[in-house]
């Protein structure tokens, strides 16, 4: 198969035909009268000179861009990062089209007339006002006197049995209805007169209500919380001495073995030290049998350095209260509904993350394109056209002597905060570095032999710049463009940090990182910084590695 283009194939075929017809004549010095008679006038005409064809005569079937692509795809690491980068970019546009997505700017609130209870294998019941079921609610309720409760229990529990009671009352069984639109979910309407409910398995062997108490100490606030909802795994201890309450206790790991003093409800009552033993199979949990008349527990760390903010109460309380939550779904950790959690006003961080990534990538790509186009054009003219050297040099000196940060801040401060403002502010000075580099490279190679040969053949200046000069600089241009995208995102983060970034109504990685930064010291809220920081890091690393690999592949020295 020929390596030439279609035009070259036709030319070669014509040349072969002429060669075959004249080969016999070319082998002899003298022609016979018959051979002379066969000659035509066309064979004695001069061929017209064509400048483009004269230059083209020195070309081969070599393709710069084909060779560049081939070299790039030999780098497997770069190809993997390119795939990650493309998937990330595409997903930012696909995400809003997926089902059950939240608006990134909507402030989500708890449902005010419905409660969702999720029961796990160990009988731990988690109540929430977050909507876990799909579609419309099964029934409408009068929220002044009723509450709709959804219950989901493990499959091996069978059909869950529900019991309700008033405070301190006797439990009464109630029948639950399976939700046809949400397999595994059951619902009942709970009267606010009997709002305490617990769930048992179909055979009654498992339950969410236990004759025990679970006490936890928060690591940040040292607040002590008491509950009768099971929080440990495995079966409960059954051999409980009469007149005592089985009490489980969890303190921060830094506290060591907890020191507990138990006292009565009345002030001045005598206190007794209670020994809590480690609970097997539950790291960080301890247990003890606390006398029922000494239910008030004062908890301190092993060395006495830390102390519970309030006293724990070791008593068996009523079952879970079916009470709707009120307010914003604020600072929720990642869960099955809000995959990246929520922020301090209840906005879905999953939607805001991808909307912010879309905004930041758009800013970065547009800024990189503007810097590349302006920088390349100015740099080529600056280096190739000698008359423009003085003008562009003075422009460069003026802009370069003003700190880029000052220009960025002033531009963002003068103009109204928006995506367009950010792009303009970043593009004002971003092109100058690339233009100077292009100018220096052009000066180095503009008078080399291949350029002189092109000019001697009459090649237009535009063609010399595009064909001879620009390929020599594609490698660095691509690297600078690849780095300009995360650089622009970094500048956007900086502007958000100083309060001159995008408004809060426009999600961006800058806004997300800046908001998460203020929560870094709160361990339970660090996800609001870690998640956007990870996304930003992936973008930066992928663009750098892909740009660096393409830069190497585009270097003509690697095509030899």
C-alpha positions in Angstrom: 0.0 0.0 0.0 1.4 3.4 -1.0 2.3 5.9 1.7 1.5 8.9 -0.4 -1.7 10.9 -0.7 -4.2 10.3 -3.5 -2.8 13.2 -5.4 0.7 11.7 -5.2 -0.6 8.3 -6.3 -2.1 9.8 -9.5 1.2 11.7 -10.2 3.2 8.5 -9.7 0.9 6.5 -12.0 1.3 9.2 -14.7 5.0 9.2 -14.3 5.2 5.4 -14.6 3.2 5.5 -17.9 5.5 8.1 -19.4 8.6 6.1 -18.3 7.2 2.9 -19.9 6.5 4.7 -23.2 9.9 6.5 -23.4 12.1 3.8 -21.8 12.9 2.1 -25.1 13.7 5.5 -26.6 15.9 6.5 -23.7 18.1 3.5 -24.1 19.3 4.5 -27.6 21.2 7.6 -28.8 19.6 7.6 -32.3 15.9 7.2 -33.1 14.5 5.6 -36.2 12.2 7.6 -38.5 9.3 5.5 -37.1 10.2 6.4 -33.5 10.6 10.0 -34.4 7.1 10.0 -36.0 5.6 8.8 -32.7 6.9 11.8 -30.7 4.3 14.5 -29.8 4.8 18.2 -29.4 3.7 17.9 -25.7 6.9 16.1 -24.9 8.9 19.2 -25.8 6.9 21.8 -23.8 8.5 23.5 -20.8 6.9 22.8 -17.4 5.7 25.9 -15.6 7.3 26.8 -12.3 5.0 26.6 -9.2 6.3 27.9 -5.9 4.0 25.7 -3.7 4.9 22.6 -5.7 8.6 23.5 -5.5 8.5 23.6 -1.7 6.3 20.5 -1.6 8.9 18.6 -3.5 10.9 18.4 -0.3 8.1 17.0 1.8 7.6 13.4 2.8 4.7 11.4 4.1 5.7 12.4 7.7 2.8 13.9 9.7 3.8 16.0 12.8 0.5 15.6 14.6 0.1 11.9 13.8 3.6 11.3 15.2 2.7 13.5 18.3 -0.5 11.5 19.0 1.4 8.2 18.5 4.1 9.3 21.0 1.5 10.4 23.5 -0.4 7.1 23.6 2.8 5.3 24.3 2.7 6.9 27.8 0.3 4.6 29.7 0.2 6.8 32.8 -0.7 9.9 30.7 -3.5 7.9 29.0 -5.0 6.8 32.3 -4.9 10.4 33.6 -6.5 11.6 30.3 -9.3 9.1 30.8 -9.8 10.2 34.4 -9.8 13.8 33.3 -12.3 13.2 30.5 -14.6 11.2 32.8 -14.5 13.9 35.4 -15.3 16.6 32.9 -18.1 14.6 31.3 -19.7 13.7 34.6 -19.9 17.3 35.7 -22.4 17.8 32.8 -24.2 14.4 33.2 -24.7 14.7 37.0 -27.7 17.2 36.8 -29.5 14.8 34.5 -29.3 11.8 36.9 -32.4 11.0 39.0 -33.0 12.2 42.5 -30.5 15.1 42.3 -30.9 18.2 44.4 -30.6 21.8 43.3 -27.1 23.0 44.4 -28.6 26.3 45.7 -31.7 24.9 47.5 -31.6 25.0 51.3 -33.0 21.6 52.3 -35.2 21.3 55.4 -36.3 18.3 57.5 -39.8 17.0 56.8 -42.1 18.5 59.4 -44.8 15.7 59.5 -42.8 12.5 58.7 -40.1 10.4 60.3 -38.0 7.7 58.8 -36.7 4.9 61.0 -33.9 2.6 59.8 -33.2 -0.5 61.8 -29.9 -2.4 61.4 -29.0 -6.0 62.1 -28.1 -5.2 65.7 -31.3 -3.5 66.4 -30.0 0.0 66.3 -32.7 2.4 65.3 -31.9 5.6 63.6 -34.5 8.3 63.4 -34.3 11.0 60.8 -36.4 13.7 59.1 -34.5 13.2 55.8 -36.6 11.6 53.1 -35.3 8.1 52.5 -38.2 6.9 50.4 -38.9 7.7 46.7 -42.1 9.2 45.3 -45.0 10.8 47.1 -45.9 9.9 50.7 -48.2 7.0 51.2 -50.9 9.0 53.1 -51.5 12.5 54.2 -51.7 13.3 57.9 -52.8 16.1 60.1 -49.4 17.2 61.5 -51.0 18.9 64.5 -52.1 15.5 65.9 -50.4 12.8 63.8 -47.0 11.9 62.5 -46.3 9.6 59.5 -43.6 7.1 60.3 -41.7 4.9 57.8 -39.8 1.9 59.1 -37.2 -0.2 57.4 -35.9 -3.4 59.1 -33.4 -6.1 57.9 -34.9 -8.7 55.6 -34.2 -11.5 58.1 -36.5 -9.8 60.6 -39.5 -10.7 58.4 -42.5 -8.4 58.7 -41.7 -5.9 61.5 -44.0 -5.7 64.5 -44.5 -2.2 65.8 -45.5 -1.1 69.3 -46.5 2.4 70.5 -47.1 3.8 73.9 -47.4 7.1 75.8 -44.6 8.3 78.0 -44.2 5.8 80.9 -47.2 3.8 79.6 -47.8 0.3 78.4 -46.8 -0.7 74.8 -49.6 -1.5 72.4 -49.1 -3.4 69.1 -50.1 -1.6 65.9 -50.1 -3.0 62.3 -47.8 -1.5 59.7 -48.6 -1.3 56.0 -46.0 -2.2 53.3 -45.2 0.7 51.0 -45.8 -0.6 47.4 -43.6 2.1 45.9 -40.6 1.4 48.2 -39.9 -2.3 48.8 -38.7 -3.1 52.3 -40.4 0.0 53.8 -43.5 0.0 56.1 -45.5 2.9 57.3 -48.0 3.8 60.1 -49.7 6.9 61.3 -48.6 7.6 64.9 -50.8 9.6 67.2 -49.0 12.4 69.1 -50.7 11.2 72.2 -48.7 7.9 72.0 -45.5 9.0 70.2 -43.1 6.4 71.7 -42.5 3.4 69.3 -40.2 0.4 69.1 -39.9 -2.4 66.5 -39.4 -6.1 66.9 -38.8 -8.9 64.4 -41.7 -11.0 63.2 -40.7 -13.8 65.7 -40.1 -11.3 68.5 -36.5 -12.4 69.0 -35.0 -9.1 68.0 -36.0 -5.6 69.0 -35.0 -1.9 69.0 -36.0 -1.4 72.6 -33.8 -2.8 75.3 -33.6 -2.9 79.1 -30.3 -1.2 79.1 -28.7 2.3 78.7 -26.1 3.6 76.3 -24.0 6.7 77.3 -21.6 8.4 75.0 -19.2 11.3 75.5 -18.6 13.7 72.5 -14.9 14.2 71.7 -15.3 17.8 70.7 -17.7 19.2 73.3 -17.3 16.6 76.1 -21.1 16.6 76.2 -22.7 13.4 77.6 -25.7 11.8 75.9 -27.8 9.0 77.4 -30.1 6.8 75.3 -31.9 3.4 75.4 -31.3 2.9 71.6 -28.8 0.1 71.1 -25.4 1.4 70.0 -23.2 -1.7 70.5 -23.0 -4.8 68.3 -23.7 -8.3 69.4 -26.1 -9.6 72.0 -26.7 -7.8 75.3 -25.5 -9.1 78.6 -28.3 -11.1 80.1 -27.1 -11.8 83.7 -28.1 -8.5 85.3 -28.1 -8.2 89.1 -31.4 -7.2 90.5 -31.8 -3.5 91.3 -29.1 -2.4 88.8 -29.2 -1.0 85.2 -27.0 -2.5 82.5 -25.1 0.6 81.3 -22.8 0.8 78.3 -20.3 3.7 78.1 -18.2 5.1 75.3 -15.6 7.8 75.8 -13.0 9.3 73.4 -9.9 7.1 72.9 -7.7 9.9 74.3 -9.5 9.6 77.7 -8.2 6.1 78.4 -10.2 3.9 80.8 -13.0 6.1 82.1 -13.3 7.0 85.8 -17.0 7.0 86.9 -18.7 8.2 90.1 -22.4 7.3 90.6 -24.7 9.4 92.8 -28.3 9.9 93.5 -30.6 12.5 92.0 -30.7 14.6 95.1 -27.9 17.1 95.8 -25.4 16.0 98.4 -26.2 12.3 98.0 -23.4 9.9 98.5 -21.3 9.0 95.5 -19.8 5.6 94.7 -17.1 4.7 92.3 -18.3 2.3 89.5 -15.9 0.1 87.7 -16.6 0.0 84.0 -15.0 -3.0 82.1 -14.1 -3.2 78.4 -16.8 -4.7 76.3 -15.5 -7.6 74.2 -16.0 -7.1 70.4 -16.8 -3.4 70.8 -13.6 -1.3 70.8 -14.0 1.9 72.9 -17.1 0.6 74.8 -17.2 -0.3 78.5 -20.0 -1.7 80.6 -21.1 -1.8 84.2 -24.1 -2.6 86.4 -25.2 0.7 88.0 -27.4 0.7 91.1 -30.9 2.1 90.0 -30.9 4.6 92.9 -27.5 6.0 91.8 -28.3 6.8 88.2 -26.4 10.1 87.9 -22.9 9.4 86.5 -20.0 11.8 86.6 -17.4 10.8 84.0 -13.8 11.8 83.8 -10.8 10.6 81.9 -8.3 8.1 83.3 -5.8 10.8 84.3 -8.5 13.3 85.4 -7.5 15.8 82.7 -10.9 15.6 80.9 -14.4 15.7 82.4 -17.8 15.2 81.0 -19.6 18.5 80.5 -22.8 17.1 82.1 -23.7 14.0 84.0 -24.9 10.8 82.3 -28.2 9.3 83.3 -28.1 5.5 83.8 -31.8 4.5 83.4 -34.0 2.6 81.0 -36.0 5.3 79.2 -39.0 5.1 77.0 -38.8 3.8 73.4 -37.8 6.1 70.5 -40.0 9.2 70.3 -41.6 9.6 66.9 -41.1 13.4 66.7 -40.5 15.2 63.4 -37.3 17.2 63.2 -37.5 21.0 62.5 -35.0 23.2 60.7 -32.3 22.9 58.1 -30.6 19.6 57.3 -27.4 21.2 58.4 -23.9 19.7 58.5 -25.1 16.1 57.8 -22.2 13.7 57.2 -22.3 11.8 53.9 -25.2 9.4 53.8 -27.4 7.5 51.3 -29.4 10.6 50.5 -26.8 13.3 50.6 -23.8 11.5 49.2 -21.3 14.2 50.2 -23.3 15.5 53.1 -24.7 19.0 53.6 -23.2 22.3 54.6 -24.2 24.6 57.5 -27.4 25.8 55.8 -28.5 22.4 54.5 -27.4 22.6 50.8 -26.5 19.3 49.1 -22.7 19.2 48.8 -22.8 16.5 46.1 -24.7 18.8 43.7 -22.7 21.8 44.8 -19.4 19.9 44.2 -20.2 19.0 40.6 -21.7 22.3 39.9 -18.7 24.0 41.4 -16.3 21.7 39.4 -18.2 22.6 36.2 -17.9 26.3 37.0 -14.2 26.1 37.9 -13.3 24.0 34.9 -15.2 26.4 32.6 -13.2 29.3 34.1 -9.9 27.4 33.8 -10.4 26.3 30.2 -11.6 29.7 29.0 -8.7 31.5 30.7 -6.2 28.9 29.3 -7.6 29.4 25.8 -7.5 33.1 26.0 -3.9 33.1 27.4 -2.8 30.6 24.6 -4.4 32.5 21.7 -3.3 36.0 22.8 0.1 34.8 24.0 0.9 32.8 20.8 -0.2 35.6 18.4 1.6 38.3 20.3 4.7 36.2 20.9 5.0 35.2 17.2 4.6 38.8 16.0 6.9 40.1 18.7 9.7 37.7 17.7 9.3 37.5 13.9 8.4 41.1 13.0 11.4 43.1 14.1 9.6 46.5 13.9 7.2 45.4 16.7 9.9 44.3 19.1 10.2 47.7 20.9 6.5 48.2 21.3 5.8 44.8 22.8 8.9 45.0 25.0 7.6 48.2 26.6 4.1 46.7 27.1 5.7 43.7 28.7 7.8 45.8 31.0 4.8 47.9 32.2 2.6 44.9 32.9 5.4 42.7 34.3 6.5 45.3 36.9 3.0 45.5 38.5 2.4 42.5 40.8 -0.1 40.1 39.3 -1.9 39.8 42.6 -2.6 43.5 42.7 -4.0 43.5 39.2 -6.2 40.5 40.0 -7.5 42.1 43.2 -8.2 45.5 41.5 -9.9 43.9 38.5 -12.1 41.8 40.8 -12.8 44.7 43.1 -13.8 47.2 40.4 -16.0 44.9 38.4 -19.1 43.1 39.6 -18.5 39.6 41.0 -19.3 37.1 38.3 -17.8 34.4 36.1 -17.0 36.9 33.4 -15.2 39.2 35.9 -13.1 36.3 37.1 -12.1 35.3 33.5 -11.3 38.9 32.6 -9.3 39.5 35.7 -7.2 36.4 35.2 -6.7 36.9 31.5 -5.4 40.5 31.8 -1.8 39.4 32.7 -1.8 35.6 32.1 -0.8 35.9 28.4 2.3 37.9 29.0 4.5 35.1 30.2 3.7 32.8 27.3 4.1 35.7 24.8 7.6 36.4 26.1 8.6 32.7 25.9 7.3 32.5 22.3 9.2 35.6 21.3 12.5 34.2 22.7 12.0 31.0 20.9 11.1 32.7 17.6 14.3 34.8 17.8 16.4 31.7 18.3 15.0 29.7 15.3 13.7 32.3 12.8 17.0 32.6 10.9 17.8 28.9 10.8 18.5 27.1 7.5 15.1 25.6 7.1 13.4 29.0 7.5 15.8 30.6 5.1 15.2 27.9 2.6 11.4 28.4 2.9 11.8 32.1 2.3 14.0 31.5 -0.7 11.3 29.3 -2.1 8.8 32.1 -1.7 6.9 30.7 1.2 4.5 33.3 2.6 5.3 34.6 6.1 2.1 33.2 7.5 3.0 29.7 6.3 6.5 30.0 7.7 5.1 31.0 11.1 2.5 28.2 11.2 4.5 25.4 9.6 8.1 26.1 10.6 8.0 28.1 13.9 4.9 27.0 15.7 5.6 23.3 15.8 8.9 24.0 17.5 6.9 25.5 20.5 3.9 23.3 20.7 5.4 21.2 23.5 5.8 24.2 25.8 2.6 25.8 24.7 0.6 22.6 25.6 2.4 22.3 29.0 1.6 26.0 29.8 -2.1 25.5 28.8 -2.3 22.4 30.9 -0.9 24.2 33.9 -3.0 27.3 33.3 -6.2 25.4 34.0 -5.4 24.4 37.6 -3.6 27.7 38.0 -6.8 29.6 37.1 -8.7 27.4 39.6 -6.1 28.2 42.2 -6.5 32.0 41.5 -10.3 31.6 41.9 -9.7 29.9 45.2 -7.5 32.8 46.3 -10.1 35.4 45.3 -12.8 33.5 47.2 -10.4 33.4 50.3 -10.1 37.2 50.3 -13.8 37.8 49.7 -13.6 38.9 46.0 -14.5 35.6 44.4 -17.8 34.4 43.0 -21.0 35.0 44.9 -22.3 32.2 47.1 -25.1 31.6 44.7 -22.6 30.4 42.1 -21.0 27.2 43.4 -17.3 26.8 42.6 -14.3 24.9 44.0 -13.0 28.2 45.4 -16.2 28.8 47.4 -16.3 25.1 48.6 -12.6 25.1 49.7 -12.9 28.4 51.4 -16.1 27.4 53.3 -14.5 24.0 54.3 -11.3 25.8 55.4 -13.1 27.4 58.3 -14.3 24.0 59.5 -11.0 22.3 59.4 -10.6 22.3 63.2 -13.9 20.4 63.7 -13.1 16.7 63.0 -16.8 15.8 62.3 -17.0 18.6 59.6 -13.7 18.1 57.9 -15.4 16.3 55.0 -16.6 19.8 53.8 -12.9 20.6 53.1 -11.5 17.2 52.3 -13.9 16.4 49.4 -13.4 19.6 47.4 -9.7 19.4 48.1 -9.5 15.9 46.7 -11.4 16.9 43.6 -9.2 19.9 43.1 -6.1 17.7 43.6 -7.3 15.2 41.0 -7.9 18.0 38.5 -4.5 19.5 39.1 -2.5 16.2 38.9 -4.4 15.0 35.8 -3.9 18.2 33.9 -0.3 18.4 34.8 0.6 14.8 33.9 -1.4 14.9 30.7 0.1 18.3 29.7 3.6 17.2 30.5 3.2 14.0 28.5 1.8 15.8 25.5 4.6 18.4 25.8 7.1 15.6 25.5 5.2 14.0 22.7 5.0 17.3 20.8 8.7 18.0 21.0 10.1 17.6 17.5 13.3 16.2 19.0 11.4 13.1 20.1 10.2 12.5 16.5 13.6 11.7 15.1 
